Amino acid sequence: MAGFFFSLLNYKTEKYVIAENKKIGILFRVYQVAVLAYVIGWVFVMRKGYQEKEEAIQSSVITKLKGVALTNSSDSGPRLWGAEDYVIPPNGEQVFFVVTNFVETPNQRLGLCAEVRVIPVWIKTGVCVNSTGTCEIQGWCPVGKSHRPPEPLLSGAENFTIYIKNFIRFPKFEFSKSNVLETSNDSYLKGCTYEKVEDPYCPIFRLGDLVDWTGNDFQEMAVKGGSVAILIEWNCDLDRDSSHCNPEYSFTRLDSNINNSITSGYNFRYARYYKDATGEDFRTLYKVYGIRFDIMINGRAGRFNIIPTVIAVGSGFALLGAGAFACDMILLYMMNTSSFYRERKFEIINFK
């Protein structure tokens, strides 16, 4: 035990021994090349390990829809729909809904009427209505219709356009940018439409194209509605000019696109209220089907910093050292000539 503690006071220095073993030599050189390829190719070139990164992106989205559609239903007759009618909410946010189909029940008034079995949630009076074989209910009468039109009433919504203005900021680097092309041409936004190759910097999108890019047909989705995600990805290398920091768009359908699935489609009800000449309230009930758009913003930015650079280089040297250690272990313990190598590798110098 005493000998062990005294050995801790010994100083060990490296001794270089050239082992003329081609197998070990090839193994060591292959390992070195692999480590260098990993550090240079993956760490520095692909992952930009010399940069300080930030993923805490701050963003703001403003949306504006344009387009008009004319419907002619048996209940309300001809009606012109503008953006203030078919966009919910109308002020434009990261999540908005566009009406493409609807069921309308006009002139509903509070009173007593026969229950409709497919809409079971009502206040029942306990009286039976013999003509329908259902209960009498107290509520808005007549009861809302539930039969969905087989074709979208706002089929022209396919040609509506949406203007998506996205501002982003990386606070660590105090870098800000917008997805709108920086140009002095005032008429640019009036005539452009986004196209990935021809016009990738135009922030105006056709609704039909947004659905097509998800792999779905707009007219089919418009019947029952659906949900579409618009992902805007910002990957910015701030060591380059800011003109290289540009948005990348991708589009995905979020709800199930199986026609008979209970999870497919998107709809809800809302009402518009009025007063007649006598001051009595009445309303028009709408069950609307349409497409919900969710705009999602992700991003990361990087800029050169000496600290991650030193850490990446140090990790590379450590990996190279691990290769030398592994080759030493093979020569010391796994070769037929291990004892001969140990004698040459280690030498004890006694100064007593």
C-alpha positions as CSV (number, residue, x, y, z in Angstrom):
1,M,0.0,0.0,0.0
2,A,2.8,2.4,0.9
3,G,4.4,1.7,-2.5
4,F,1.2,2.7,-4.2
5,F,1.1,6.1,-2.5
6,F,4.8,6.7,-3.2
7,S,4.1,5.9,-6.9
8,L,1.7,8.8,-7.0
9,L,4.7,11.1,-6.5
10,N,6.4,9.8,-9.7
11,Y,6.3,12.0,-12.8
12,K,5.3,10.4,-16.1
13,T,6.3,11.8,-19.5
14,E,5.4,10.6,-23.0
15,K,7.8,8.4,-24.9
16,Y,7.3,8.0,-28.6
17,V,7.7,4.6,-30.0
18,I,7.4,3.9,-33.7
19,A,5.6,0.6,-34.2
20,E,6.2,-0.7,-37.7
21,N,2.8,-2.5,-38.0
22,K,1.0,-1.7,-41.2
23,K,-2.4,-2.9,-39.9
24,I,-2.3,-0.6,-36.9
25,G,-0.8,2.2,-39.0
26,I,-3.6,2.0,-41.6
27,L,-6.3,1.8,-38.9
28,F,-4.8,4.9,-37.2
29,R,-4.7,6.9,-40.4
30,V,-8.2,5.9,-41.4
31,Y,-9.4,7.0,-38.0
32,Q,-7.6,10.4,-38.3
33,V,-9.1,11.0,-41.8
34,A,-12.6,10.1,-40.4
35,V,-12.2,12.5,-37.5
36,L,-11.0,15.3,-39.7
37,A,-13.8,14.8,-42.1
38,Y,-16.3,14.8,-39.2
39,V,-14.9,18.0,-37.7
40,I,-14.5,19.9,-40.9
41,G,-17.4,18.5,-42.9
42,W,-20.1,18.1,-40.3
43,V,-19.2,20.3,-37.3
44,F,-17.9,23.3,-39.2
45,V,-19.5,23.2,-42.7
46,M,-22.8,21.5,-42.1
47,R,-23.6,22.5,-38.4
48,K,-21.5,25.7,-38.4
49,G,-20.0,24.8,-35.1
50,Y,-18.0,28.0,-35.1
51,Q,-21.2,30.0,-34.6
52,E,-23.1,31.1,-31.6
53,K,-26.8,30.1,-32.1
54,E,-30.1,31.6,-31.2
55,E,-33.5,29.9,-31.7
56,A,-35.6,32.4,-29.6
57,I,-37.1,34.0,-32.6
58,Q,-39.6,36.8,-32.0
59,S,-42.2,37.2,-34.7
60,S,-45.4,39.0,-35.7
61,V,-47.9,38.1,-38.5
62,I,-50.4,40.3,-40.2
63,T,-52.8,38.8,-42.7
64,K,-55.2,40.4,-45.1
65,L,-57.6,38.5,-47.5
66,K,-59.1,39.8,-50.7
67,G,-61.8,38.4,-53.1
68,V,-65.5,38.5,-53.5
69,A,-68.0,35.6,-54.1
70,L,-71.7,35.5,-55.1
71,T,-74.0,32.9,-53.6
72,N,-77.7,32.2,-54.4
73,S,-79.3,29.9,-51.9
74,S,-83.0,29.1,-51.7
75,D,-83.3,30.6,-48.2
76,S,-81.7,34.0,-48.7
77,G,-81.4,34.4,-52.4
78,P,-78.5,36.2,-54.1
79,R,-75.8,37.4,-51.7
80,L,-72.4,39.0,-52.2
81,W,-69.6,37.8,-49.8
82,G,-66.7,40.1,-49.1
83,A,-63.7,39.5,-46.9
84,E,-65.5,41.0,-43.9
85,D,-68.1,38.2,-44.3
86,Y,-66.1,35.1,-45.0
87,V,-63.0,35.7,-42.9
88,I,-63.2,34.9,-39.1
89,P,-61.7,36.9,-37.3
90,P,-61.9,39.7,-39.9
91,N,-58.9,41.7,-38.5
92,G,-56.3,39.1,-39.6
93,E,-54.2,37.0,-37.2
94,Q,-51.9,33.9,-37.2
95,V,-55.0,31.7,-37.1
96,F,-58.0,32.6,-39.3
97,F,-61.0,30.8,-40.9
98,V,-62.3,31.2,-44.5
99,V,-65.9,30.2,-45.1
100,T,-66.3,27.9,-48.2
101,N,-69.7,26.3,-47.6
102,F,-72.7,27.0,-45.3
103,V,-76.1,25.9,-44.2
104,E,-78.5,28.9,-43.5
105,T,-81.5,29.0,-41.3
106,P,-83.1,32.4,-41.6
107,N,-85.8,34.2,-39.5
108,Q,-85.4,32.2,-36.3
109,R,-87.4,33.6,-33.3
110,L,-87.6,32.5,-29.7
111,G,-90.7,30.3,-29.1
112,L,-92.0,26.7,-29.1
113,C,-91.4,24.2,-31.9
114,A,-90.9,20.6,-32.7
115,E,-87.6,19.0,-31.8
116,V,-85.2,17.8,-34.5
117,R,-83.6,14.5,-33.5
118,V,-80.2,15.1,-35.1
119,I,-79.9,18.2,-32.9
120,P,-80.7,16.8,-29.5
121,V,-79.5,19.6,-27.1
122,W,-82.7,21.6,-26.4
123,I,-84.9,22.7,-23.5
124,K,-87.8,20.3,-23.6
125,T,-91.3,21.4,-22.4
126,G,-92.6,17.8,-21.9
127,V,-95.2,18.1,-24.5
128,C,-95.3,15.7,-27.5
129,V,-95.8,16.9,-31.0
130,N,-98.0,14.3,-32.7
131,S,-97.4,15.5,-36.3
132,T,-93.6,14.9,-36.0
133,G,-93.5,12.3,-33.2
134,T,-90.9,14.4,-31.3
135,C,-90.9,16.5,-28.2
136,E,-91.8,20.1,-28.1
137,I,-88.8,22.4,-27.3
138,Q,-88.3,26.0,-26.2
139,G,-85.7,27.8,-28.2
140,W,-85.0,29.5,-31.5
141,C,-87.5,28.3,-34.1
142,P,-87.5,26.9,-36.6
143,V,-84.7,24.6,-35.5
144,G,-81.4,24.9,-37.4
145,K,-81.0,22.9,-40.6
146,S,-78.2,20.3,-40.8
147,H,-78.2,19.2,-44.4
148,R,-74.8,20.2,-45.9
149,P,-74.8,21.2,-49.6
150,P,-72.9,18.6,-51.7
151,E,-71.0,21.3,-53.5
152,P,-69.2,24.3,-51.9
153,L,-71.4,27.4,-52.2
154,L,-68.3,29.7,-52.1
155,S,-66.4,27.7,-54.8
156,G,-64.9,30.9,-56.0
157,A,-62.9,31.1,-52.7
158,E,-60.2,29.1,-54.6
159,N,-59.1,32.4,-56.2
160,F,-59.1,34.5,-53.1
161,T,-55.7,35.9,-52.1
162,I,-54.1,36.2,-48.7
163,Y,-51.4,38.7,-47.9
164,I,-49.1,37.3,-45.2
165,K,-46.7,40.0,-43.7
166,N,-44.2,38.4,-41.3
167,F,-41.8,40.4,-39.2
168,I,-39.0,38.4,-37.3
169,R,-36.3,39.4,-34.8
170,F,-33.4,37.6,-33.2
171,P,-32.8,39.7,-30.0
172,K,-29.4,38.3,-29.2
173,F,-28.0,39.5,-32.5
174,E,-30.4,42.5,-32.8
175,F,-31.3,41.4,-36.3
176,S,-34.7,42.1,-37.8
177,K,-36.2,41.3,-41.2
178,S,-39.5,40.9,-43.0
179,N,-40.7,38.4,-45.6
180,V,-41.8,41.3,-47.9
181,L,-39.4,42.1,-50.7
182,E,-37.5,45.3,-50.1
183,T,-38.2,47.4,-53.1
184,S,-39.1,51.0,-54.0
185,N,-41.6,49.8,-56.6
186,D,-45.0,50.7,-55.1
187,S,-46.9,48.6,-57.6
188,Y,-45.0,45.3,-56.9
189,L,-47.4,44.0,-54.3
190,K,-50.4,44.9,-56.4
191,G,-49.5,42.5,-59.2
192,C,-47.4,39.7,-57.7
193,T,-48.4,36.2,-56.5
194,Y,-46.1,33.9,-54.6
195,E,-44.4,31.2,-56.7
196,K,-41.5,29.2,-55.3
197,V,-39.3,29.5,-58.3
198,E,-40.5,32.5,-60.3
199,D,-41.4,34.9,-57.4
200,P,-40.3,33.5,-54.0
201,Y,-40.3,36.9,-52.2
202,C,-43.9,37.8,-52.9
203,P,-46.0,37.5,-49.7
204,I,-49.4,37.2,-51.6
205,F,-50.8,33.6,-51.9
206,R,-53.7,32.2,-53.8
207,L,-55.9,30.0,-51.5
208,G,-56.3,27.3,-54.1
209,D,-52.5,27.1,-54.4
210,L,-52.1,26.8,-50.6
211,V,-54.4,23.8,-50.6
212,D,-52.8,22.3,-53.7
213,W,-49.3,22.4,-52.1
214,T,-50.6,20.2,-49.3
215,G,-51.5,17.5,-51.9
216,N,-55.2,18.1,-51.7
217,D,-57.9,19.5,-54.0
218,F,-59.4,22.8,-52.9
219,Q,-63.0,22.1,-54.2
220,E,-63.1,18.7,-52.3
221,M,-61.8,20.3,-49.1
222,A,-64.2,23.2,-49.4
223,V,-67.3,21.0,-49.0
224,K,-66.6,19.8,-45.5
225,G,-63.7,22.2,-44.6
226,G,-60.3,21.4,-43.3
227,S,-57.2,22.7,-41.5
228,V,-54.0,23.8,-43.2
229,A,-50.7,24.8,-41.6
230,I,-48.5,27.4,-43.2
231,L,-45.0,27.0,-41.8
232,I,-42.5,29.9,-42.3
233,E,-38.9,28.8,-41.5
234,W,-36.1,31.4,-41.1
235,N,-32.6,29.9,-41.0
236,C,-30.2,32.8,-41.1
237,D,-26.4,32.7,-41.3
238,L,-25.5,36.2,-40.1
239,D,-21.9,35.9,-41.2
240,R,-23.3,36.5,-44.7
241,D,-25.2,39.4,-46.0
242,S,-28.8,39.9,-44.8
243,S,-30.0,39.3,-48.3
244,H,-29.3,35.6,-47.8
245,C,-31.6,35.4,-44.8
246,N,-34.9,34.5,-46.5
247,P,-38.1,32.7,-45.5
248,E,-38.8,29.1,-46.6
249,Y,-42.5,28.1,-46.8
250,S,-44.0,24.7,-46.4
251,F,-47.7,23.6,-46.3
252,T,-49.4,20.7,-44.6
253,R,-53.0,19.6,-44.1
254,L,-53.6,19.0,-40.3
255,D,-57.0,17.4,-40.2
256,S,-57.6,13.9,-41.6
257,N,-58.3,13.8,-45.3
258,I,-60.3,10.6,-45.2
259,N,-63.8,11.4,-46.4
260,N,-65.6,9.1,-43.9
261,S,-63.4,10.0,-41.0
262,I,-65.1,11.8,-38.1
263,T,-62.0,13.9,-37.6
264,S,-62.0,15.4,-41.2
265,G,-63.5,18.7,-42.0
266,Y,-64.0,21.9,-40.0
267,N,-67.3,23.7,-39.1
268,F,-69.0,25.7,-36.5
269,R,-72.2,27.7,-36.0
270,Y,-72.8,31.4,-35.5
271,A,-75.7,33.8,-35.7
272,R,-76.5,37.3,-36.9
273,Y,-79.2,39.1,-34.8
274,Y,-81.7,41.7,-36.0
275,K,-84.9,43.5,-34.7
276,D,-88.1,43.8,-36.6
277,A,-90.4,46.8,-36.8
278,T,-92.0,45.9,-33.5
279,G,-88.6,45.5,-31.7
280,E,-88.7,41.8,-31.5
281,D,-85.4,39.9,-31.9
282,F,-84.9,37.4,-34.6
283,R,-81.7,35.9,-36.1
284,T,-80.2,34.1,-39.0
285,L,-78.3,31.0,-38.0
286,Y,-75.3,29.8,-40.1
287,K,-73.5,26.5,-39.9
288,V,-70.3,27.3,-41.8
289,Y,-67.8,25.0,-43.3
290,G,-64.4,26.2,-44.3
291,I,-60.6,26.1,-44.1
292,R,-58.7,27.0,-41.0
293,F,-55.2,28.4,-41.6
294,D,-52.6,28.2,-38.9
295,I,-49.4,30.3,-39.6
296,M,-46.5,28.9,-37.7
297,I,-43.1,30.7,-37.4
298,N,-39.8,28.9,-36.6
299,G,-36.3,30.0,-37.0
300,R,-32.7,30.0,-35.9
301,A,-29.7,32.3,-36.5
302,G,-26.0,32.0,-36.1
303,R,-23.0,34.2,-36.0
304,F,-19.2,33.6,-35.5
305,N,-18.0,33.5,-31.9
306,I,-14.6,32.4,-30.6
307,I,-16.0,30.4,-27.7
308,P,-17.9,27.7,-29.8
309,T,-15.0,27.7,-32.3
310,V,-12.5,26.8,-29.5
311,I,-14.8,24.2,-28.1
312,A,-15.3,22.6,-31.6
313,V,-11.5,22.5,-32.3
314,G,-10.8,21.2,-28.8
315,S,-13.3,18.4,-29.3
316,G,-11.6,17.5,-32.6
317,F,-8.2,17.2,-30.9
318,A,-9.7,15.1,-28.1
319,L,-11.1,12.7,-30.7
320,L,-7.7,12.4,-32.4
321,G,-6.2,11.6,-29.1
322,A,-8.8,8.9,-28.5
323,G,-7.6,7.2,-31.7
324,A,-4.0,7.1,-30.5
325,F,-5.2,5.7,-27.2
326,A,-7.2,3.0,-28.9
327,C,-4.3,1.9,-31.1
328,D,-2.0,1.8,-28.0
329,M,-4.5,-0.5,-26.2
330,I,-4.5,-2.8,-29.2
331,L,-0.7,-3.0,-29.3
332,L,-0.4,-3.3,-25.5
333,Y,-3.0,-6.0,-24.8
334,M,-4.3,-7.5,-28.1
335,M,-1.3,-8.4,-30.2
336,N,1.1,-11.4,-30.0
337,T,3.9,-9.0,-29.5
338,S,2.2,-7.1,-26.7
339,S,4.9,-7.8,-24.1
340,F,7.7,-6.7,-26.5
341,Y,5.8,-3.4,-27.2
342,R,5.3,-2.8,-23.5
343,E,9.0,-3.1,-22.8
344,R,9.7,-0.5,-25.5
345,K,6.8,1.7,-24.6
346,F,7.5,2.1,-20.8
347,E,10.8,2.8,-19.3
348,I,11.5,3.5,-15.6
349,I,14.3,5.8,-14.7
350,N,15.4,5.6,-11.1
351,F,17.2,8.7,-9.7
352,K,18.1,7.1,-6.4
